[in-house]
């Protein structure tokens, strides 16, 4: 697979070669014939990438405040590293794809291999998309015309919100590609249309499509034009398809409209609104969400679950189909919207045109035809390598943010030999594989697990896949490092326990490790040393200022992420178990009371653990605090003494002979120490965490979450 990506730190656009993804269970694998560059959205991304750091900061004041808050709590170096890492992640470009189905997922109905389809896939010669984000192309619609379907659906969704009727007078502000398609859709609806733009060449096209025009850049007054166009009554509605930071498009729209007129923002505009403009006319203002219902809903877009047509008539997919029907009937002209045709192999040059020629409209990337066996490559060599079988030879599954920023660098620092990195999409694997000196990138987990040279597997994927992958890797005889949690249900935990029990029957039992890195933080190591000198029960208070995350984030989904108690609070259950150095014998939990708003309360909870030696402790896991307050605090009370650890930077001792403080310049949560301890065990060293303790913590964590969910 070859795919267009952009480096957001310097704006460089390039074509990356990567392993081909698999067809999703509810999706399609498509060989691309052409794809359309979205002049508005993609120009904005290119401009942002090529801007200076100062300009980037000015464009994102909210992000700047987040960085400042992080610097206050975690330290300046940590904040800088986070920003650099974020900008270093290449961004796949494109969402207007046309091609032929190569493979269908096992749960797909309604599509066949060989179907010509349009989808929101990126600029790549092979794309994998959910079935709900693809639509079959009518035979009389050619590929070039079909490439405008997704952009047409964006305009169409704006129309559906504006609800124009036959004979109404509508204004379209900003006539780039989406604006010109919107003009045609309104004309097909029987509306009179006034198009406003500063580019005369685009206005000429709007006139060809039957619109009247106004060019403010030539001194024409939009308000006067709107009043004249509406015969002095005010226009019925305005659809804004411009991309600008100015407040003028919305302000002008309000002044143009008649009483109870409708304004829909499809593009981007400033929203510093004047209440009087809207109040006196009782205007309706709405922001349109991309292609329509289903957008940003993981159940629809990622899992392929459609909405019932009787309840949601127009979804993203059905909007695609509606645009394709209009193309088939000849009611939308796209040929005049194509300003450039570029061979896919020259895609970076196309983005130079996009950035430098503001009059460019539809830039069509055309792909050379290749046989399927040249496209369907699941493994790609990155660099030659020779491995020492007496040491850890690693395969990684997953290359997300945590894997790329933290875990892979920690493994490299500890001398791991990195052979294969496996990802679902292929692109992130080859990018991280090259950056971290892996020998190869792959999209095939089974092939990697069958590789006899690999003796160690690290699993850094979404939580609902952890237990299954751990069991597979143990069954294959691999040492396993899995990022927390080990499992998200008791049934999954049983699967792991069975695999662990069976793994040592016919051969030396492999190592099993969960990424409970806080045990290995230097300040926690010091705390453990100090506590070992006291033979008394201990009292613990752990405060976690977790911060709010959206309710629809995958980690909040009990079936995917397991919820934040299982996914994150497990760290602190393990840390308390480690410091107490005694088995857990009881668990109690209480969450915040249910609110009428329906907000998630599981991530605002207290968990109290009792230990066999008489120790006890409470974890306050709270998502309703301030981001400027330190994120994690650990306090231990024992024998007239106290230890207090603040955010893994400042450790204070009260009443400890010979110890008062241990401060670090930068935050250290033990990720490097955790990886080093695991790799040392693989190579014959001591077991860093007994498997029985790992399984105990997993069970207690799941039980804690279940207690909270029963309340």
Secondary structure as UniProt FT lines:
FT   STRAND          2..6
FT   TURN            8..10
FT   STRAND          13..17
FT   TURN            25..26
FT   STRAND          27..37
FT   HELIX           39..50
FT   HELIX           53..59
FT   HELIX           61..74
FT   HELIX           76..88
FT   STRAND          91..92
FT   STRAND          97..104
FT   TURN            106..107
FT   TURN            113..114
FT   STRAND          116..119
FT   STRAND          126..130
FT   HELIX           131..133
FT   STRAND          134..136
FT   TURN            139..140
FT   HELIX           143..146
FT   TURN            147..148
FT   HELIX           149..162
FT   TURN            166..167
FT   STRAND          169..173
FT   HELIX           177..188
FT   TURN            189..190
FT   STRAND          192..196
FT   HELIX           200..208
FT   TURN            209..210
FT   STRAND          212..214
FT   HELIX           216..218
FT   HELIX           222..229
FT   TURN            230..232
FT   STRAND          235..240
FT   HELIX           248..256
FT   STRAND          257..265
FT   HELIX           275..279
FT   TURN            280..282
FT   STRAND          284..287
FT   TURN            290..291
FT   TURN            294..296
FT   HELIX           298..301
FT   TURN            302..303
FT   TURN            309..311
FT   HELIX           316..328
FT   TURN            329..330
FT   HELIX           335..337
FT   STRAND          338..343
FT   HELIX           344..346
FT   HELIX           347..356
FT   TURN            358..359
FT   STRAND          362..366
FT   HELIX           372..375
FT   STRAND          379..381
FT   TURN            389..390
FT   STRAND          393..397
FT   HELIX           401..402
FT   HELIX           403..407
FT   HELIX           408..413
FT   TURN            414..415
FT   STRAND          417..422
FT   HELIX           427..435
FT   TURN            436..437
FT   STRAND          440..442
FT   HELIX           445..449
FT   TURN            452..453
FT   STRAND          456..459
FT   HELIX           463..465
FT   HELIX           466..475
FT   TURN            476..477
FT   STRAND          479..482
FT   HELIX           490..503
FT   STRAND          512..514
FT   HELIX           517..520
FT   HELIX           522..531
FT   TURN            532..533
FT   STRAND          539..545
FT   TURN            551..552
FT   HELIX           554..556
FT   TURN            558..561
FT   HELIX           563..564
FT   HELIX           565..569
FT   HELIX           570..580
FT   STRAND          584..591
FT   TURN            596..597
FT   TURN            602..603
FT   STRAND          604..611
FT   TURN            612..613
FT   STRAND          616..622
FT   TURN            627..628
FT   STRAND          632..638
FT   TURN            639..640
FT   STRAND          641..646
FT   TURN            647..649
FT   STRAND          650..654
FT   TURN            657..658
FT   STRAND          661..663
FT   HELIX           671..682
FT   TURN            683..684
FT   HELIX           691..709
//
